[in-house]
């Protein structure tokens, strides 16, 4: 699954009952769901210059190269 993290508008709220700041978590938006392999993925890396280009390595001794599109639309 590919998720996008959505940052909250405020980082914290003041909890008056305890007299301290309390952090606010963001939200996750699911962008895509894909079955990449029947075996567990043991390695994943993004290409640092090419947006959307990534590589997976799994326990079935295969390496898969994927292009993920529409990452900049969200």
N, C-alpha and C positions, 0 to 999 in steps of 0.2 A: 504494500500500500504506500502511496505517496501522500503526504500531508503537508499543509501549509500552516505555520503557526501565526496566529493573529494576536498581536500585542494588545493589551488592555489600554484604555484611554488614560487611566491613572495607575501608577505603580503600587500604590498602597492606600489604605483607609485607616483612619485613626480609631482604634477600639477604645472607647471611653470607659468601658467596664474594667479593662485591664490597664488602661493608661499607656498604651504603646501602639506602635504602628503594626498593621497587619497587611501582608502582601496580597496582591490580587493576581490570580493566574489568568493566562490568556486562553484562547480557544484554538482547537484544531479543526481545520477544514479538510476533509478527505477529497483529494483531487483525482485519484485513480486507483484502481484495484486490478492487479495482474498476477497470475500464477506464473512465477519465473522458473521454478524448478520443483521437482518432487523431493529433492534433498535439501537440507538446510543451507542457507547462504552463509558462507564463512568470511567473505570479504566483499566490500563495496567501496567504490571510489568514483567521485565526479572528476571530469576533466576541468582543470582550473581556467582554461581559456575558451573552451567551446561549451556554450550554454546547452544543457540537456544531454550531453554525451557522458555516459557512465559505463562501468564495467562491474560484473558480478562474478564471483568464483563460488562454486558450491562443492559439497562433499562427493558428488558423483564425478569429480575430476574434470569438470568442464568450466570454461570461461566464456561468458556471454557479454557481448557489447550491445548496449541499448541506446536509442535516441529517444528522449522524452520531450515531447513538444508542448507548446502552450504554457510553459512555466512563467513567462513574463506577463500573462494575461490576468493572473490572479493577484 
